[in-house]
Amino acid sequence: MLTSHPTPTSLRRPEPISGAGKHRLLTGKAASFRPRLVRGGGGIRAVISSGDSKTGVEIAAEQKFGESNKGSSSYLNVRAVITIRKKMKEKLTEKFEDQWESFINGIGKGILIQLISQDIIDPVTKSGKIAESYVRGWLPKLSGSPNIVQYGADVAVPRDFGQPGAILVTNFHDKEFFLMEIVVHGFGNGPIFFWADTWIHSVKDNPQSRIVFKNQASLPSQTPPGIENLRRDDLSCLRGDGKESRKLHERIYDYDLYNDLGNPDKNEGLVRPVLGTEERPYPRRIRTGRPPTRTDPNTETRIEKPHPVYVPRDETFEEVKQNTFSAGRLKAVLHNLVPLIAATLSKSDIPFTNFADIDNLYKDGFLLIDEDHKDGRKNQILTSVMKQMFTVGDRLLKYDLPAIIKRDRFAWLRDNEFARQMLAGVNPVNIELLKELPIVSELDPAIYGPPESAITRELLAKELNGINVEEAIKDKKLFILDYHDLLLPFIEKMNALPDRKAYASRTVFYYGENGILRPIVIELSLPPTDSSPRNKFVFTHGHDATTHWTWKLAKAHVCSNDAGVHQLVNHWLKTHACMEPYIIATHRQLSSMHPVYKLLHPHMRYTMEINALARQSLINGGGIIEACFSPGKYAMEVSSAAYKSLWRFDMESLPADLIRRGVGVEDPSVPGGVKLVIEDYPYAADALLVWSAIKELVESYVDHYYSEPNSISSDPELQAWWDEIKNVGHHNKRNEPWWPNLETQDDLSKILTTIIWTGSGQHAAINFGQYPFGGYPPNRPTLMRKLIPRVGDPEYEKFLQNPELTFLTSLPTKLQATKVMAVQDTLSTHSADEEYINQLHHIHRLAFNDSEVQKLFEDFSVKLEEIERIIHQRNKNVELKNRNGAGVPPYELLLPSSSPGVTGRGIPNSISI
């Protein structure tokens, strides 16, 4: 809550204490800093309101605001209003603790604040002068929200104090509290805002005071002299020393390898390699500092659910987020629902045998068996949570009908829908222009066989029905989805896993004059053997019954590969994992006063917490991803291989990616500077609008703060930030030549635009469609359990007799499908308190006293509203067949706004789910 006028809070005025020494790190008891109370002018009166329009207790000081309490003109009385958020749901003991804390605050022993002058330097210490006071008032003044309370502190400051630039906050209570903001009144030019939104630890946990800076963006060279030391000290506290295990109350940001995915102490089957080594490169994660396992000194011990994994305290989900079904729902799914599904189906983990079995998941559902949790109270809690998440009655689980079959239940069968999803589905970022023939692998032929693809000119010519292949390539009509080189090195190991069978795949598409993309050839490859050195199989759609079904099975294998690459590479690696080093570096190297920190802050919230939850239950050894996706226990090794061969920061820029893939050409005259080769490419067309708006905002913002020559190269915090991202956060890529320089405004604008796009638009486009597209297993099976039967195989006769059964039994089992559907549904869900990119974030409302900067964000919000209108218009355009037509769902994943739930639209500011 932002307060523009002093709240009439009763405060006894302390003896003025002005700074004489360096800002002290308080380690003593509250009483040792107790100022002498002065009862001037008539004492204190309390006004208790009952039955009127006021709520709570008002305590008003009779003394006139602004008078000196010493009868001297050498001091000015100012008032600080402290806004604190309480828990939404408190236990009875916590309510008693709240009453006790109110009493402690009332007698002036709970919270100490110290105003630090940004202008006036103490001649002895060379630091800003201090004026301090305890928070006082017997009870808080309630604001409009029952969970938000306000306290006050009257501070006597010397008239030559100048303006406060920072406040030190010391918490003498036994537990932490959440400080929203401090507003200081009485300095003359209106209230001074100190935005916080931070947990203030107890001195019992950490004797150091917390530093809260004024809401004013300042480059290091512009830091007022009185708070220069505090700016450095605050960053130093956040970096830590790289030692010891982290405690949950701490705010320390440091780096570590992905060495906590396995659990070798539990059993050998859960041994997993460390990621982030030269052999298996990977971005860095937040350091937790847990001790190594007994079995493997290179693997860190795990914290198993439901116990929390360390992330810096302010990165954890706020209680309002926990109580809505975004974060809390994911935990409920991972810790409760998935085990219940497993308990229900594991004893009879059978495949789907007809399509009615799949339809029943949405129509009839199935009863959950909870043999391990007989406790009635626990069952009631779980049922309550489940009712928020799915259609659940008592123990009945029934899934919502996913969007892909809601309008047309047979759309997934058609070739044009298979191709459309490469442009407008949940993973529309891998299709590339086929630029030349032959298609050649870059893998070692001594290990993986002849490099030439089995997709030849002659085969393409046959499928193109007379269209010249060379002309089709020249006219940019042929496209390819190529997972061959990424997956083939893992296929032998993957196929050795129980009930896993996969190929490395290539799919070629033709973009016709009618504007329709269609698949024409699929190549599925196995590793070479002595008897079959060229294990490449080609499938076309054909016209006879057998070819029709083998083509359908080939498409299912392609979709399975696409689902795995989507989850392990485009979703987890390129957004979640790659954002984490940016966030760590931002907190370690950029002061919260820095304009780049303030710009990035909304795009960093909750990402580290959701990543920690993923390491605990999703991508860990034996987790959901391994259980439900084709690579199994090798899933994160595939992700590491993709990071090694495919990831480069400069290509994470949307225009650069589109141009690299050949689906766009540079054109400065169009939004985003890229003209699309396929005009009706919904993801790319909408993404370029959002990218262009972000780019415009960032460029104006950077030009505003870095208008002086050499201001970027001479900014020590900014240079340290970029160096740390390259050399530490992405340590395994530190020597790559493609890293952008950071010397000019243009350099910085491109870097920041890429980071913001990654955490907002890019993540939204590939995350919130997971259930709408993947919630129907035949459309996007996350794994395949059988190879395609061939003449002479034992299964071939069964296939001929019942091809539908062969198809269905090749898909994930009921257990595998329902587990991943539960997670996909949750990951596709917006919480009720989601912060969207088109909303003006609270850090930008009053974080700047510069009207020009505020207007930049207001204009950005207006621009995104216009983009939303454009997208709606595109979805109504009958000429755009990939987003309009009979049974065709509109493309809405990049609409900036959304309501709560699984909506298939909306761009949150950050990766928060």
JOJO-V522618 format. One record per residue. RES is the residue in one letter. PSI is psi in whole degrees, -180 to 180 (none if undefined). Layout:
# JOJO-V522618
((RES/PSI) (RES/PSI))
This chain:
# JOJO-V522618
((M/131) (L/127) (T/126) (S/-13) (H/153) (P/134) (T/132) (P/76) (T/134) (S/126) (L/127) (R/134) (R/126) (P/166) (E/131) (P/135) (I/110) (S/154) (G/132) (A/-33) (G/-177) (K/150) (H/118) (R/146) (L/109) (L/124) (T/-11) (G/-170) (K/160) (A/-38) (A/-28) (S/-15) (F/16) (R/115) (P/156) (R/133) (L/140) (V/120) (R/74) (G/151) (G/33) (G/-1) (G/-166) (I/138) (R/143) (A/135) (V/116) (I/118) (S/134) (S/125) (G/0) (D/-166) (S/-10) (K/157) (T/152) (G/-154) (V/127) (E/133) (I/118) (A/135) (A/136) (E/-25) (Q/143) (K/132) (F/130) (G/-15) (E/156) (S/135) (N/2) (K/4) (G/21) (S/149) (S/5) (S/-8) (Y/149) (L/132) (N/123) (V/159) (R/132) (A/126) (V/119) (I/123) (T/124) (I/140) (R/127) (K/170) (K/146) (M/-39) (K/116) (E/144) (K/165) (L/-41) (T/-35) (E/-33) (K/-40) (F/-40) (E/-37) (D/-43) (Q/-41) (W/-42) (E/-38) (S/-39) (F/-44) (I/-42) (N/-38) (G/-37) (I/6) (G/40) (K/7) (G/-53) (I/126) (L/132) (I/143) (Q/114) (L/132) (I/121) (S/133) (Q/-11) (D/-41) (I/121) (I/132) (D/127) (P/-22) (V/-50) (T/-16) (K/21) (S/168) (G/145) (K/158) (I/140) (A/132) (E/161) (S/152) (Y/148) (V/133) (R/167) (G/126) (W/-34) (L/152) (P/154) (K/118) (L/139) (S/-166) (G/-23) (S/136) (P/-17) (N/-1) (I/127) (V/156) (Q/134) (Y/170) (G/160) (A/126) (D/129) (V/130) (A/119) (V/147) (P/147) (R/-19) (D/20) (F/-30) (G/-155) (Q/140) (P/137) (G/-14) (A/159) (I/131) (L/131) (V/127) (T/127) (N/108) (F/3) (H/171) (D/-16) (K/166) (E/162) (F/159) (F/113) (L/120) (M/-49) (E/165) (I/132) (V/126) (V/126) (H/146) (G/-1) (F/-2) (G/-45) (N/37) (G/174) (P/149) (I/123) (F/135) (F/90) (W/136) (A/-67) (D/60) (T/153) (W/129) (I/114) (H/159) (S/149) (V/-18) (K/-28) (D/-36) (N/118) (P/-12) (Q/142) (S/155) (R/146) (I/127) (V/123) (F/155) (K/150) (N/72) (Q/125) (A/131) (S/131) (L/159) (P/-39) (S/-16) (Q/4) (T/127) (P/144) (P/-30) (G/-18) (I/14) (E/-45) (N/-39) (L/-37) (R/-44) (R/-42) (D/-40) (D/-44) (L/-38) (S/-40) (C/-34) (L/-24) (R/-30) (G/-169) (D/6) (G/15) (K/161) (E/164) (S/142) (R/144) (K/153) (L/-24) (H/-7) (E/163) (R/49) (I/129) (Y/116) (D/172) (Y/155) (D/167) (L/167) (Y/80) (N/19) (D/23) (L/-28) (G/168) (N/70) (P/-24) (D/-24) (K/-53) (N/162) (E/-27) (G/-12) (L/14) (V/130) (R/144) (P/154) (V/134) (L/139) (G/5) (T/173) (E/-33) (E/-40) (R/82) (P/154) (Y/156) (P/164) (R/155) (R/178) (I/138) (R/133) (T/-25) (G/20) (R/155) (P/161) (P/162) (T/160) (R/-36) (T/-37) (D/112) (P/-14) (N/-9) (T/134) (E/142) (T/151) (R/152) (I/114) (E/154) (K/147) (P/12) (H/142) (P/146) (V/142) (Y/130) (V/156) (P/142) (R/-40) (D/-4) (E/-8) (T/157) (F/135) (E/160) (E/-35) (V/-32) (K/-39) (Q/-37) (N/-17) (T/168) (F/30) (S/-72) (A/-48) (G/-34) (R/-43) (L/-42) (K/-39) (A/-40) (V/-49) (L/-38) (H/-22) (N/-55) (L/-47) (V/-46) (P/-34) (L/-42) (I/-44) (A/-42) (A/-35) (T/-40) (L/-15) (S/-32) (K/-21) (S/56) (D/88) (I/158) (P/166) (F/137) (T/-14) (N/165) (F/-23) (A/-32) (D/-41) (I/-44) (D/-32) (N/-22) (L/-30) (Y/-23) (K/-56) (D/-29) (G/-166) (F/154) (L/135) (L/138) (I/126) (D/68) (E/-26) (D/-9) (H/82) (K/-14) (D/121) (G/-42) (R/-41) (K/-39) (N/-39) (Q/-43) (I/-46) (L/-43) (T/-40) (S/-44) (V/-44) (M/-35) (K/-26) (Q/-19) (M/-45) (F/178) (T/98) (V/123) (G/118) (D/-105) (R/20) (L/125) (L/122) (K/126) (Y/151) (D/150) (L/122) (P/155) (A/-31) (I/-27) (I/4) (K/-40) (R/-33) (D/102) (R/-14) (F/4) (A/-38) (W/-20) (L/-24) (R/146) (D/-40) (N/-30) (E/-39) (F/-46) (A/-38) (R/-37) (Q/-17) (M/-15) (L/-24) (A/20) (G/-155) (V/-14) (N/68) (P/30) (V/13) (N/-17) (I/138) (E/160) (L/134) (L/110) (K/-23) (E/160) (L/149) (P/159) (I/124) (V/135) (S/150) (E/4) (L/160) (D/115) (P/-24) (A/-26) (I/-41) (Y/10) (G/-177) (P/135) (P/-19) (E/138) (S/155) (A/-5) (I/101) (T/169) (R/-44) (E/-42) (L/-43) (L/-42) (A/-40) (K/-42) (E/-20) (L/-1) (N/53) (G/-12) (I/132) (N/126) (V/-45) (E/-39) (E/-38) (A/-39) (I/-45) (K/-38) (D/5) (K/53) (K/-11) (L/135) (F/160) (I/143) (L/106) (D/106) (Y/16) (H/-58) (D/-30) (L/-41) (L/-30) (L/-39) (P/-15) (F/-10) (I/-44) (E/-44) (K/-41) (M/-43) (N/-12) (A/-12) (L/152) (P/133) (D/36) (R/127) (K/125) (A/162) (Y/162) (A/134) (S/151) (R/138) (T/129) (V/136) (F/153) (Y/131) (Y/105) (G/170) (E/-21) (N/3) (G/14) (I/131) (L/134) (R/146) (P/140) (I/-29) (V/138) (I/132) (E/126) (L/128) (S/144) (L/159) (P/146) (P/150) (T/170) (D/-38) (S/-20) (S/79) (P/-16) (R/77) (N/62) (K/129) (F/133) (V/137) (F/139) (T/166) (H/-32) (G/-170) (H/-16) (D/166) (A/-45) (T/-47) (T/-36) (H/-45) (W/-38) (T/-34) (W/-41) (K/-42) (L/-39) (A/-42) (K/-39) (A/-39) (H/-38) (V/-44) (C/-38) (S/-44) (N/-42) (D/-39) (A/-41) (G/-45) (V/-40) (H/-51) (Q/-45) (L/-27) (V/-65) (N/-37) (H/-66) (W/-55) (L/-57) (K/-20) (T/-68) (H/-60) (A/-39) (C/-23) (M/-30) (E/-44) (P/-33) (Y/-41) (I/-45) (I/-47) (A/-38) (T/-43) (H/-32) (R/-31) (Q/-20) (L/121) (S/152) (S/-12) (M/-18) (H/135) (P/-31) (V/-37) (Y/-46) (K/-35) (L/-41) (L/-21) (H/-49) (P/-20) (H/9) (M/-14) (R/133) (Y/-6) (T/-43) (M/-34) (E/-45) (I/-33) (N/-39) (A/-40) (L/-37) (A/-42) (R/-29) (Q/-37) (S/-14) (L/-55) (I/4) (N/166) (G/124) (G/5) (G/-174) (I/-43) (I/-46) (E/-38) (A/-26) (C/-5) (F/153) (S/-44) (P/-15) (G/-130) (K/-10) (Y/11) (A/-50) (M/-22) (E/-36) (V/-42) (S/-42) (S/-42) (A/-38) (A/-40) (Y/-41) (K/-43) (S/-22) (L/-29) (W/129) (R/136) (F/-42) (D/-24) (M/-3) (E/-11) (S/132) (L/-51) (P/-41) (A/-39) (D/-44) (L/-40) (I/-42) (R/-41) (R/-6) (G/8) (V/-1) (G/156) (V/148) (E/131) (D/100) (P/-13) (S/-7) (V/161) (P/132) (G/-6) (G/18) (V/130) (K/130) (L/139) (V/-41) (I/106) (E/-39) (D/65) (Y/86) (P/-47) (Y/-53) (A/-41) (A/-46) (D/-37) (A/-39) (L/-33) (L/-47) (V/-45) (W/-46) (S/-40) (A/-43) (I/-45) (K/-44) (E/-43) (L/-50) (V/-43) (E/-43) (S/-39) (Y/-47) (V/-43) (D/-33) (H/-44) (Y/-22) (Y/59) (S/-18) (E/146) (P/140) (N/13) (S/-27) (I/-47) (S/-23) (S/6) (D/105) (P/-37) (E/-44) (L/-43) (Q/-39) (A/-37) (W/-50) (W/-38) (D/-40) (E/-38) (I/-47) (K/-46) (N/-23) (V/-56) (G/-38) (H/56) (H/-39) (N/-13) (K/12) (R/-28) (N/8) (E/141) (P/-11) (W/-5) (W/131) (P/148) (N/162) (L/85) (E/-29) (T/169) (Q/-39) (D/-40) (D/-49) (L/-41) (S/-42) (K/-42) (I/-48) (L/-38) (T/-41) (T/-44) (I/-47) (I/-42) (W/-43) (T/-45) (G/-13) (S/-85) (G/-45) (Q/-45) (H/-42) (A/-42) (A/-30) (I/6) (N/-50) (F/3) (G/9) (Q/-47) (Y/-41) (P/-34) (F/-36) (G/-6) (G/-6) (Y/104) (P/-40) (P/-25) (N/-43) (R/73) (P/134) (T/-13) (L/161) (M/144) (R/-7) (K/148) (L/164) (I/125) (P/140) (R/160) (V/128) (G/-16) (D/149) (P/-31) (E/-7) (Y/-41) (E/-39) (K/-39) (F/-45) (L/-36) (Q/-37) (N/77) (P/-31) (E/-42) (L/-40) (T/-43) (F/-50) (L/-39) (T/-7) (S/-19) (L/172) (P/152) (T/172) (K/-43) (L/-49) (Q/-44) (A/-46) (T/-32) (K/-49) (V/-31) (M/-39) (A/-43) (V/-43) (Q/-40) (D/-42) (T/-43) (L/-18) (S/3) (T/134) (H/136) (S/163) (A/-23) (D/23) (E/142) (E/114) (Y/159) (I/-24) (N/-1) (Q/140) (L/112) (H/147) (H/-27) (I/-21) (H/-12) (R/-49) (L/16) (A/-10) (F/131) (N/21) (D/111) (S/-30) (E/-41) (V/-42) (Q/-38) (K/-32) (L/-44) (F/-35) (E/-42) (D/-37) (F/-43) (S/-42) (V/-41) (K/-42) (L/-32) (E/-38) (E/-39) (I/-39) (E/-41) (R/-39) (I/-43) (I/-42) (H/-41) (Q/-41) (R/-39) (N/-15) (K/-4) (N/113) (V/-15) (E/-20) (L/89) (K/-14) (N/-2) (R/8) (N/139) (G/177) (A/116) (G/0) (V/121) (P/143) (P/154) (Y/111) (E/3) (L/-23) (L/17) (L/128) (P/-35) (S/165) (S/156) (S/171) (P/159) (G/-169) (V/96) (T/-16) (G/27) (R/169) (G/134) (I/98) (P/156) (N/-34) (S/172) (I/94) (S/4) (I/none))
